[in-house]
Amino acid sequence: MITVAWSADGTRLYGGGRWQVSGRSPLRVWTKAGRGPYRDLKGPHDTIFSLRPCGPDLAVGAADPAFGLIAADGRRRIWRDTVTPDMRRKRFGDFTISETGRRVRFGLKYGRKEPVLFDLTAERLIAAKDALGDLYAADTKSLNIASWQDNRRPTLNGQPIKLKNFEEARSLAIAPDKQRFVLGIDRSLRAYDKDGKTLWKPKAGPGVVWGVNISRDAKLIVAAYGDGTIRWHRLSDGEELLALFVHAKTRKWVAWTPKGYYIASPGGESLIGWHVNRGWDKAADFFPGDRFRKRFYRPDIVKRVLETLDEEKAVTQANRIAKRRRGDEDLRKSLPPVIKILGPATDSKFSGSSLTVEYSLRSPSGLPVKKVEIFVDGRPLEARGFVPQQSDQTARISVPLPPRNVTIALVARTANAASSPATLALKWTGRTRTATPDYLKPRLYALLVGVSKYGDTSLVLNYAAKDARDFNRVLKAQQGGLYREVITKVLTDENAKRADILDGLEWLEQEVTARDVGVLFLSGHGITDNKQRFYYLPVDGNPKRLKSTGVKQSDIQDTLASLPGKILMFIDACQSARGLTRTKTKGAPRMAAADMTGIINELTSAENGVVMFSSSTGRELSVESHEWKNGAFTKALVEGWSGMADYSKDGAISIAELDLWISDRVKVLTNKAQHPVAVRPDTIPDFPVALAGR
């Protein structure tokens, strides 16, 4: 028992600690002012450290971290379970790395439970149930080191290794040269020579060092910390080079350098951010990583830092290769505005056609706010009457609303940056139609592009054009169901020149209204240049002249962000071909596979509001097969849209159901070689996209 607390009225005594029952730490409660019988309530997964009365309830805090409010009758009024990986017992075969330390296998739960493999080079995290032969556990035997597992008195050659009072050794790794070793302690990382002499000043860490390993080239320490991160350090002096955090529930991830340059999975960049103090009497600001994407999303720097072993060198080299200027790393000059909704409260009810929203607005950078944008269920409305402001202000705005449950989002913009969205969920209490008459159903407009027959024979694909035609067929079948009309424009092979595709984007912009659904489907080749800019390669595109012959990400983004209706984008533009490879041929670099994560995160940010489906993640290549006569992604998409994704058996296929079907089906089709991804902005609720059986 570590902590106890009385209820506010003194009738109950609570206690908690580190003992476990079925993988959880129970919360024990005694009645009759502590003199009566006790019962155990469901607690967190880790040690309960803090109990405090909070009105009639009890506030609970645990090491997971988890927290919540428990009512007098034992109900959880509020409970937030941990999303942090459990790094305890990351020893021996439970924490293995590759020779260079760029691949790490570890469990998201205690020890090796729920094992995953992070691969920095491939920019991906995948399930890894089975141990891998080319990964290595830490050497703990080559020197005579004893009593180092959860012990306050570790020894070297029978002599004590001095620790501070109450510190415990948790993990050990011996260097390949057998001349050095590293100990993970409660709050620090320490290195010694074979005689026990300290090699560098202990490095204070963000938590208990539950696991350590050393790369076979003796350049890197890889450590698993109690805060749920894995961090890479230079063995020579212990300096941190890189950190990784994985969301244990969603498995989104982000890896970042000390200066903030990062690489992330789709949706993962918001897992980190910048904490900016505002003085002792004001709450600090927090800006998620996606607010600084253009400056700090740099996969090239992040992957290079483990080669150079120096962040400054990695930045310099990456910028030289990409021909990029180094940006100002002082964010205070370009902080985005901060907008907050003051009223009404979230989950408020409404029954009218509009609602007045009160908000506060300020600009930490001092730059004037040029615009406040309104989004309803993720799609933009025109905000009228806003006068640009520089100082803090409170204002009101009337928002027209449809007769249904909705989510409102407000985004403020300066000339340089957009705020994080301030969101408000509202519940419709007015009269609801039992059925939507045909004349009120939306239209679906779709632009479908597929290129197989590129002029460069090394880029030729088999089924990209067929992918576009096949998806068009199942879209057309939805006419008269969810949609009163399905209008499509299909561009394949010789009809998919750059000018044709740009005309098609303009057509979408002209046709889609606030009541419609817009769809963009791209199949073929995508390329990311050395400045992290994505291009779709049309049939007349030239990989050596992307700016003048490719369809730019900004062309796609500007069109989709401006559409007032619901927008879906499906992209299978990272397909495999002889001309697309990550290797070099005869010393010359070949054209690289597209970085899909960058365009996914950009298009699905709140201010763009696109629901995005991608055939693959990171720089992973997509697969097509003569057996299916489609790409794996399109085959799964066509199946799901046609009805196989109707998991709930209610006759409708939602975004979430389509995502689940495509994800599982593509893994089966490709034997887990390809990992599709779908991202829906937080401002957009799940909604049906098709009816089954049509």
N, C-alpha and C positions, 0 to 999 in steps of 0.2 A: 504494500500500500504506500503510495507516494504522496497523495493529496486527499484531503477531506474537506467537506463544506456542509454547513447547515442550510436548509431552505430558509427563505426570508421570514417565514412565520415560525421557525424553530421546530416544526413537527416532524421533519425528516432529516436524516443524516446521510450524506452521500460520500462514497469513497471510490478511488480508482488508483490504478498503478500499472505495473508491467506484466502481471500474470495473465495467461492466455487460456481461453476456452474456445476450441474450434476455430483458431486463427484470429480471434478478436480479444480485446481487453475489456472485460465486462465492467459496467458501471453498477456498483453495489449500492442499494438504498435500504436503510433501516427505518421503520416506522416508529411511532410513539416516542418521538424525540430521541431516537437512537437506541431505545431500550427494547423495541419490539423485534419481530422476526425480519429477516432481510430477504430481498429478491434481487436477482441480477438482471439488468437491462442490457440490450444489445449495445455494445460499445464500438470504438474504432478498431482498426487493425493494429495500431501501435500503442505505445505507452501513453496513458492519460497523465498529463502533467498539471493541468489546471482545472479547477472547479470553482465557480463563483455564482452566488444567487443573482438572478436578473429578474426583478419583479417576482411574479409567482413561479417563474421557470428557473432552470439551472443552465448556466452557460458551461460548455465543456470544450476544452482544448487538448489536442493530442499531438504526438510527435510525427504523425503520418506525413504531412499535417492534415488534421481533420478538425472540424469544429461544428457546434450547433447549439440549439436550445432544446432542453428536455422539459416537457410539461410535468405537472405534479402526478398525473396518472401514468407517466412513463412514455407518452407519445412524443415523437420527434416533431416539434413545431417547425424547426429549421434544422437541416443537416446538410453539410457539405463534406462529402467523402473526399479522400485524397485522389489526386490525379498524378501524383508524383511516383516515379518508379521506386520500389523498395530495394535499396542497394545493400541491405544487410547480407552478410555471408557471401560476398563476391570473392571467393577464394578457390584455389585449385582449378578444377575443370568448370567451375561456375563462372569464370571470368577469363576468357581467352582472347588473344589478339594475333594478328598476322605478323610476319617478320618485320614489316615496316611500321606496324601499329595503326595502319589506316583502316583496318577492318577489326571490329570488336564484336564479340558475342557475349551476351549477358541476359539475365532474366529480369523482366519487368517487375516481378514479385520476388519474394524472399528466395535467396539462393539462385537456383537455375529455373525456377518456375516461370512459365510464359517466356521462353527464350527467344531473342531476336538477334539479328545480325545487322549492324550498321556498317555500311561501306561508303567511305568518304569519296573515293574515286568515282564510284557509280552513282553517287548522290541518292542513296536509297536506304530504307530500313525494311527488312522483310522478316517474316517468321522463320525461325531456325531451330526446328525441333531436335534435329540430330546434330551431334558433335561433328565438327569439320576437321579433316585430317591436316589441313595446312594452317590451323590456328594452334596457339601454344598457351598452356597455363604458365603461371609464374614459377620460376625455379625457387624452391624453398629448402633444398637439401644440400646444395654444394658447399655451404659454409655451416659451421657448427653453431646454429642459432636455435635457441629453444625458448619455450614459454612465451611465444609471441602471439598466440591466438586468444584474444580477449583477456589479456593478462597485464598486470601492473609491473611485473618483474621479468621482462625478457632478458635473455643472457646471450653473450657471444663467447664461445670457448669457455663456458662456465662462469664468466665474469658478467656482472649486471650491466645492462645498458641503461644509463640514467634517464629517467623520465621525471616530469614535474609531478607534484603531489596530485593524486587521484587520476592521473592520466593512465590510459590503457593502450597497449599495442593491439592493433586489430588486423593488420595485414602485412605481408612480407613479399619482397621480390629481390632476387639476387641477380646482379648483372651478368651477362654472358662471359665476361672476362674473369669472373669470380673474384674480382678485386674490390667490388663495391656492392652495397645493398641498400634498399630503400625500405623504411618502415612507415606504415600508415598508422597514425596515432589518432586519438579522439578528435583533435582539432587542428592537426598539422601533418605535413609530409616532411620526412627527414631522411637524409642520406648519410651513409657512413662508409669508410673504407673497411677493408677486411680486418683491420685491427681495432675497429670501433671508434676511430677518429671522425668527428663531424666534418662533412665535406662542404656544406653551405648552411647558412642560417635557415632554421626551420621555416617552412612556408605555411603560414596560417591559411586554413581552407574554410569553405562554406559549410562544413559539417564533418562528421566522423568519416575517416578514410577507411571505408569498409573493404576496399579491394585495390591492389596495385599490381602492375605488370610492367615489364621492361621490354622494349622492342629488341629483336635479335641483332640489330646493328648498334645497339647500346646508345642510341641518340635520344630516345623518348621514354618517358614514364607515362603510363596510362592509369588513371586513378578513378575509382568509383566513390563518390561522396554521398554523405547522408542527406544532402538537399536534393538528391535525385539526379545530379549531373554526373557526366563522365568528362574528365578534363585531361588534356595532354600537356605535359611539362617537359622542358629540356632537362635531360639527365645531368648535364654539366653544371647547372646552377639552380635548377628547380623552378625557373621562370615559367609561368603559364603561357601557352601558345593558343589553345583552342578549348572550347567547352561545348558540350552537347546536352540538350534536354529533350526527352521524349515524353509526350503526353501519354500516360499509361493506359488511358481509356480509348482514345481515338487513334493513338500511335502517330499523330502528327509530330514533327520534330523540327528542331532548329539547332544549328551549330554556329558559334560566333567567336570572333577574336576579341582580345581585350579592348581594342578601339571601337568595336561594334560592327565590323564587317561580318556579314552573315550569309549563310546558305540555309534553305529551309524546304520542307515538303510543302505541297499545296495546303494553304491554310495554316501553316506552322509559324509564319513570321510574327504573328501576334502573341506568341508565347514569350517573347522578350520585349523589352522596351526601355525607354529612358525615363529615369526618375529625376525630376527637376524641382529642387527646393525653392520655396517662395518666401522664406523668412520664418522665424520661430512662431509667429502668431497666425500663420496661414497653412492650410493643407497643401502638401506638395502636388505637383502635376505628374501624371504618368502618360507618356506618349508611346503607344505600341510601335513595334518595329516597322510595321507597314507604312507608317507616316513618313519614313525616311528611306523608302525602298530605292528610289533612284540613286541615292548617294551611297547606301550601305549594302544593298543586295549585290554582293560580289563573290560569286562562287569561285572565280579565278584566284582571288586573293586567299580565300579560306583554304582551298586545296593546295595552294603553294606554300602556306605557312609551315606545314609539316615537312616540307623539303628544305626550305631555307633555314628553318629553326629560328627565324627572326621575323617579327611582324613587319618591321620597317622595310626589310629587304623584300619581303613578299609583296608589299604594296608598290614599291618602286619597280620591281620586275614586271608585275602584272600590268601596271599603268604603261610601262614602256612597250610591252607587247601589244596591248590594246590601243595604244596611241591616245591615252586618256590623260587629262590633267587631273592632278590630285585635288579633290574637293576640300572645302573648309570643314574640318572635323569638329569645330566649335558650333554646336547646334543652337546655341542661345540666340544667334542672329536670324535664324530661320525657323523658329518653333511655330508649329501650326496654331491656329486659333483654338479656343476652348469654348464649346457651346454646351449648355445644360438645360434640360426641360424642367421648369419650375412647377408647371401645372397644366392639365390635371394629373393626378397620380396614375401610375401604371395600373392596368386592368380596370380603369374607369369605364362606365357604361355610357353609351350614346344611342340616340334614336333618330337624330336629325341628319340633314344632308351636309352639315359642316360642323366644325368644332374650333373654338379659339384656344390656341396653345401659347402659353407664356414661357419665355426662355431668357436665360442670361447669356451674355456674350462678352468675351474679352480676347485680347491679342497679346500674348506674352512677348512676342518679338517686337511689338510696337508698330508693326505694319498695319495699315487700315484693312478692315474686313470689307471686301468688295461685294460679297454676295452670300446670302443664306439660301441653300437649296432645300426643297421639301421633297421627301420620298414617301409614297404610300405603297406598302408591301414591296419596297425595293425599287419602284419605278418613279421617275422624276415628275414633279408638278412645277409649274411656273410660279415663282414667288414674286409678287408685285409689290411695289411701294417701298422696297428696302433702300435705306439711305446709308452709304458706306460710313463706317464709324472706326475710330481708332481707340478710344477709351472704353472702359467697361460700361456696359449698358444692359438694361432689361427691356424687353419688347414683347409684343403680342402679334400673333399672325393667325388669320382664319384659314383653316385647311378644309377644302371640300373632300368628303368621304363617301365611299360606296356603302351600300347597306349590307355590311357583313363585318365580322371580326377583322380588324386590320392592325398593322404595325406602322406607326409614323416614325420617320427618321429625319432629323435636321442635320445638315452639314454646312459649316461655314468655311469660306474661302478667302484667303489673302491672295496677293499676286503670285506667291510662291508655294503655297501649301493649302491642303484641305484638312479640316478637323476630323477627329474620330466622330462617328455618328452618335448623336443623342437620340435614343429610341424611346418609344412610348407604345405599349400594347393597349388596345381598346376593344371592348366587347359590345357588339351590336345587340340591342334589346328591342328594336323595332320589328315590324311585321316582316316575316320571311316568306318568300315565294316557295310553294311546294315543288314547282318545276319551272325551269327557265324556258320561256317561249323561244321558238327558233329565231325570231327576229332580234332577240337580245343576246344570242350566243355570239362568241367572238369569231372572227375570221383567223385563220392561221396562214401566215405568209412565210415561205421558206425559200432560201437561196441555197442550193446544193451544188457543190463544186467537187469534181473528182478528176485527177489527171494521172493517167497511166503511161501515155505515149509521149514521153519527153524526147526532145531532139537529141540529147546526150544519151546514148544507148546504155551507159553505165547507171543511169537514173531510172530506166524503164521499170514500171511496176506491172503487175498482172491484173489487179482487181480494183484499183482506186476508182476508176470511172464507173465500174459496175456497182461499187459501194454506194455512190451517189444515186444511181438509178434505183437500186433496191430500197434505199431508205425513202426515196420519193414515192415508191409504190405503197409502202405502209402508211406514209403520211396521207396520201390521197384517199386511202380507205377510211380515214377518220372523218371525212366529210359527212355531215348529217348526224354525227354523234355529238362529241363535245363541241364541234365547230360547225357553224352554218355553212362555211365554205373553206376549202383548202386550196390556196393559190400558190403555185411553186414555179421557180425558175431553175432549171437544171443546166449546168455548164460542165461539159466533159471534154477532155482531150483538146481537139483543135478549136473548140468553142470556148475554151477556158483560158483565153489570153488575159494578160494583165488588165487591159482596157475593158474586157467583158466583165471581169470580176468587180472592178471598180464601178462599172455601170450597175451591176447587180446590187452592190451595197447601197448605191444611191437610190435604186428602186425600193429597197427595204425602207430606207429613210422616208421616202415619199408616201409609202402605202400604209405602214403600220401605225395604228392609232392607239389611244390609251385603252381601248376595249379589246385589242387584238393580241395575238401571240406571234412573235417573230422567231424564226429559226435560221441559224447559219450552220451549215455542215461543210467541213473542209476535209478532203482526203487526198493524200499525195505526199509531197515533201515539204517539211519546214526546216528552216535554217536559222540559227542564232549566230550573229556576227560577234566579233571580239569586243564589242561594246554592249553586249547582252541585249541586242535588239533582234526581235523575231521577225522573220519574213516567211510568208507562204510563197512557194515557188510555182508560178503559173506555167502553162505549157511553153510559153515563149520566154520564160525566165532564164537568166544566166547567173549561176552561183558566184561568178567573179564580178558581177555588176549588180549587186542586190539592190542598191538604192534606186537605180533607174529601171530595173526590170522585175523586182519582186513586189508583192503586195505587203506593205508595211504593217506592222502591228498597230501603229497609230491610225492607219486607215480603217482597220477593223474596229479598234477601240472607240474612235470618235463616232463611228456610225452606231454601234450597239449602245453606247452610253446615252446617245441622244434619243433613242426610240422610247416612246412613252408606254408601250405595252410590256407584257412579260416577255423576256428574252432568253432563249436557250441557244447555247453554242455547243456543237459536237465537233471535235477536232481529232483527226487521225493523220497528223502531219509529221510523224516521226518514224516513217516507215523505212524498212531495211532495203538497201540496194547496194550494188558494188561501188557506187560513187559516194556512199555515205558510210563513213567508218570512223572509229575513234583512234585508229592506228595510223602509222605512216607507211607510205609506199616508196621504196627507193630513196629514203631520206626526205621526201617531200610531204608536208602535212596535207592530208585529204580533208574534204569538207566535213565538218563535225555534225553530229546529230543535234537536233534542236533541243534547247533547254525549255521544256514544256512548263516547268514550275513557274518561271518568270511571267509568262503570259497568263497562266491560270490565276496567279495571285493578283496580277494587275486588273484583269477583267472582272474578277469576283469581289474586288474591294467595294465598299458600300457606295462610293460615289459613281461607280460604273454599273453595278447591280446586275451582272450577267450570271445566270446559272450555267455552269461550265462542266462539260463532260470531255475528258481527254482519254485517248487510247492508252496512254502510258504516263509515267511520272519521271521527273528528272530528265536525264538524257537516254533513258531506256528506249530501245527500238521496238517498233510494233511488228506484228507477225501477220502474214497472209498465207493462205494455203490453197493448193489445187483441190484438196479434199472438200473444203467449204466453198471454194470459188468466191471468197470474200476475205477481207481482213478480219481477224478474230474479234476486234472491237465492233465492227459493223454487223457481223453475224449475230453477236450477242444483243446489239442494239435493236436490230430488226426483230429478233425473237421476242425480246422484252416488250417492245412497243406493240407487237401484234397480240399480246395477251399473256405471255408466259411469266411476266413480272407481276402479275396480279396475286401477290402473296395473301392479301387480306380477303380475297374471293368476293369483293364487293362490286366487281365489274369495272372498276376504274384503276388506272395505273398512275401512281404518284411519282414525283421526283425521287423520293426516298426508295420506293420499291424498284424503280428503274435502275438506280444506282446499285442497289444490292444485287439485282440480277446480273447486270453487266460485270460487276466486280467478281462475283463467284464464277460466272460462266467463262470469262476470259482466262481465269486461272486454270480452269479445267482444260479448256481448248489448247492452251499453250504450255501445259504442265508446269504452271507457276513461273514461267519465264517472263510474263508480261503482267503489269499491274496497273489497270486503268484506275482513274480517279475522277470523282465528281465533287464539285464544291458549290455550295449554295450560300450566298451571303447571309449573315445573321439577320439582316433586315427583311429577308424574303421568307415567308412561311412556306411550308410544303404545300404543293397543289397538284391536282390531277392533270396529266398531259395527254392521256389517251384512254379509250374505252377498250376493254378486252373483247376478243372475238369478232373484230371487224376486219 
